[in-house]
């Protein structure tokens, strides 16, 4: 449990994160929404640091802030999107969104209620969280990820690789008049085909 100065910082970061998350959905300007989203990620990373999960904090900053949020910001700024037209018909998805929200709230209640009314469940976990003083959070995650779940980790990496190659192949467009690299032709080159010797008469060179 946090106490003293740690508790003050926890409530400060939590308050800013909740306020920024609310501004993400209430801001009219989409660029402002992305900036508030970045602020939310920063405060969530600070909360992870306070709880000893430094690996999750760095992943949140590097992946979400450094890649996803910045990508969203550049896409929103560079694309001329008519958001008024884009938002038309959004209310028809409100019932589905409300249903998904209720399911998430029910799951959170079940998880929090289980730990509240049955605290002994924490000791029955197959791979309990080690003490931070003896094993860091990053090392503990590495132990789990690269031992019991190494096969699934490799499969996930393979799926992402195939998805990346498929996205490149589907979006690649060959424009006429543009020279492209021909690897088989380069490998098959010989001195006879790569070098051309010409005799230039004296005084007629360039």
C-alpha positions as CSV (number, residue, x, y, z in Angstrom):
1,X,0.0,0.0,0.0
2,X,1.1,3.5,-0.8
3,X,1.5,6.0,2.1
4,X,2.6,9.6,2.6
5,X,4.1,11.2,-0.5
6,X,3.4,8.2,-2.7
7,X,-0.3,8.4,-1.9
8,X,-0.3,12.1,-2.8
9,X,1.3,11.4,-6.2
10,X,-1.1,8.5,-6.8
11,X,-4.2,10.6,-6.3
12,X,-2.7,13.4,-8.4
13,X,-1.8,11.2,-11.3
14,X,-5.2,9.4,-11.0
15,X,-7.1,12.6,-11.0
16,X,-5.3,14.0,-14.0
17,X,-5.7,10.7,-15.9
18,X,-9.4,10.6,-15.3
19,X,-9.9,14.3,-16.2
20,X,-7.8,13.8,-19.4
21,X,-9.7,10.7,-20.4
22,X,-13.0,12.6,-20.0
23,X,-11.6,15.4,-22.2
24,X,-10.7,12.8,-24.9
25,X,-14.4,12.1,-25.5
26,X,-15.7,15.6,-24.8
27,X,-13.3,17.7,-26.8
28,X,-14.7,19.0,-30.1
29,X,-11.4,19.3,-31.9
30,X,-10.0,15.8,-32.7
31,X,-6.4,17.1,-32.5
32,X,-7.1,18.2,-28.9
33,X,-8.6,14.7,-28.2
34,X,-5.4,13.0,-29.3
35,X,-3.3,15.4,-27.1
36,X,-5.5,14.6,-24.1
37,X,-5.1,10.9,-24.9
38,X,-1.3,11.3,-24.8
39,X,-1.6,13.1,-21.4
40,X,-3.8,10.2,-20.2
41,X,-1.1,7.7,-21.2
42,X,1.6,9.6,-19.4
43,X,-0.3,9.7,-16.2
44,X,-1.2,6.0,-16.5
45,X,2.5,5.2,-17.0
46,X,3.2,7.2,-13.8
47,X,0.7,5.1,-11.9
48,X,2.3,1.9,-13.2
49,X,5.7,3.2,-11.9
50,X,4.2,3.9,-8.5
51,X,3.0,0.3,-8.2
52,X,6.3,-1.2,-9.3
53,X,5.3,-2.1,-12.8
54,X,8.1,-0.3,-14.6
55,X,8.0,-2.5,-17.7
56,X,4.4,-1.8,-18.3
57,X,5.1,1.9,-17.9
58,X,7.8,1.9,-20.5
59,X,5.7,-0.1,-22.9
60,X,2.9,2.3,-22.5
61,X,5.1,5.3,-23.3
62,X,7.1,3.7,-26.1
63,X,4.3,1.9,-27.9
64,X,1.2,3.9,-27.2
65,X,2.6,7.4,-26.8
66,X,5.6,7.1,-29.1
67,X,3.8,5.2,-31.9
68,X,0.0,4.9,-31.8
69,X,-0.9,8.3,-30.3
70,X,1.6,10.2,-32.4
71,X,0.4,8.3,-35.5
72,X,-3.2,9.3,-34.7
73,X,-2.1,12.9,-34.3
74,X,-0.4,13.1,-37.7
75,X,-3.2,11.3,-39.4
76,X,-5.8,13.6,-38.0
77,X,-3.7,16.7,-38.8
78,X,-2.8,15.6,-42.3
79,X,-6.1,14.2,-43.6
80,X,-8.8,16.6,-44.5
81,X,-11.6,14.6,-42.8
82,X,-15.2,16.0,-42.6
83,X,-15.9,14.9,-39.0
84,X,-19.4,16.3,-39.1
85,X,-20.3,13.9,-41.8
86,X,-18.2,11.2,-40.2
87,X,-20.2,11.4,-37.0
88,X,-23.5,11.0,-38.7
89,X,-25.2,7.8,-37.9
90,X,-23.0,7.1,-34.9
91,X,-26.1,6.9,-32.6
92,X,-27.2,3.7,-34.3
93,X,-24.2,2.0,-32.7
94,X,-25.0,3.4,-29.2
95,X,-27.0,0.3,-28.0
96,X,-24.1,-2.0,-29.0
97,X,-21.6,0.3,-27.3
98,X,-23.7,0.4,-24.1
99,X,-24.0,-3.4,-24.1
100,X,-20.2,-3.7,-24.4
101,X,-19.8,-1.1,-21.6
102,X,-22.1,-3.0,-19.3
103,X,-20.3,-6.3,-19.9
104,X,-16.9,-4.6,-19.1
105,X,-18.4,-3.1,-15.9
106,X,-19.8,-6.5,-14.9
107,X,-16.4,-8.1,-15.4
108,X,-14.7,-5.5,-13.3
109,X,-17.2,-5.9,-10.5
110,X,-16.7,-9.7,-10.6
111,X,-12.9,-9.3,-10.4
112,X,-12.8,-6.7,-7.7
113,X,-15.6,-8.4,-5.7
114,X,-13.7,-11.7,-5.9
115,X,-10.5,-10.1,-4.4
116,X,-12.6,-8.2,-1.8
117,X,-14.7,-11.1,-0.5
118,X,-12.2,-13.9,-1.1
119,X,-8.7,-12.5,-0.5
120,X,-7.3,-16.0,-0.3
121,X,-7.6,-16.3,-4.1
122,X,-4.4,-14.3,-4.5
123,X,-2.5,-17.1,-2.9
124,X,-4.0,-19.8,-5.2
125,X,-2.5,-18.3,-8.4
126,X,-0.4,-20.8,-10.4
127,X,2.3,-18.2,-11.0
128,X,2.1,-15.7,-8.1
129,X,3.7,-12.3,-8.4
130,X,7.2,-12.4,-6.7
131,X,8.3,-9.9,-4.2
132,X,9.6,-6.8,-5.9
133,X,12.6,-6.7,-3.5
134,X,13.8,-10.1,-4.7
135,X,12.7,-10.1,-8.4
136,X,12.0,-7.1,-10.5
137,X,8.7,-6.7,-12.5
138,X,10.5,-6.9,-15.8
139,X,12.4,-10.1,-14.9
140,X,9.2,-11.7,-13.6
141,X,7.4,-11.0,-16.8
142,X,10.3,-12.4,-18.8
143,X,10.2,-15.6,-16.7
144,X,6.6,-16.1,-17.5
145,X,6.7,-15.0,-21.2
146,X,9.8,-16.9,-22.2
147,X,9.1,-20.1,-20.3
148,X,5.4,-21.2,-20.2
149,X,4.2,-19.0,-23.0
150,X,7.2,-18.9,-25.4
151,X,5.3,-20.9,-28.0
152,X,2.4,-18.4,-28.0
153,X,4.9,-15.5,-28.1
154,X,6.5,-16.9,-31.2
155,X,3.1,-17.5,-32.9
156,X,2.1,-13.9,-32.2
157,X,5.3,-12.6,-33.7
158,X,4.8,-14.8,-36.8
159,X,1.2,-13.6,-37.2
160,X,2.4,-9.9,-37.0
161,X,5.2,-10.6,-39.5
162,X,2.7,-12.1,-42.0
163,X,0.3,-9.2,-41.4
164,X,3.0,-6.7,-42.1
165,X,4.1,-8.5,-45.3
166,X,0.5,-8.7,-46.4
167,X,-0.1,-5.0,-45.8
168,X,2.9,-4.1,-47.9
169,X,1.9,-6.4,-50.7
170,X,-1.7,-5.1,-50.8
171,X,-0.7,-1.5,-50.7
172,X,2.3,-1.6,-53.1
173,X,1.6,0.1,-56.4
174,X,4.0,0.0,-59.4
175,X,4.0,3.2,-61.3
176,X,5.2,3.3,-64.9
177,X,8.5,5.0,-65.7
178,X,10.1,4.3,-62.3
179,X,13.2,2.2,-62.1
180,X,13.0,-0.6,-59.5
181,X,15.6,-3.0,-58.2
182,X,15.8,-6.4,-60.0
183,X,17.7,-8.6,-57.6
184,X,17.9,-11.7,-59.9
185,X,19.3,-9.6,-62.8
186,X,21.9,-8.1,-60.4
187,X,22.9,-11.4,-59.1
188,X,23.2,-12.9,-62.7
189,X,25.5,-10.1,-63.9
190,X,28.8,-11.0,-65.5
191,X,31.8,-8.8,-66.6
192,X,30.6,-9.2,-70.2
193,X,27.2,-7.8,-69.4
194,X,28.2,-5.3,-66.8
195,X,31.1,-3.5,-68.5
196,X,31.1,-2.0,-72.0
197,X,34.4,-0.8,-73.4
198,X,34.4,1.8,-76.1
199,X,37.3,3.3,-78.1
200,X,37.1,7.0,-78.2
201,X,39.1,8.8,-80.9
202,X,41.5,11.4,-79.7
203,X,39.9,14.8,-79.5
204,X,36.4,13.5,-79.8
205,X,35.7,12.6,-76.2
206,X,33.4,14.5,-73.9
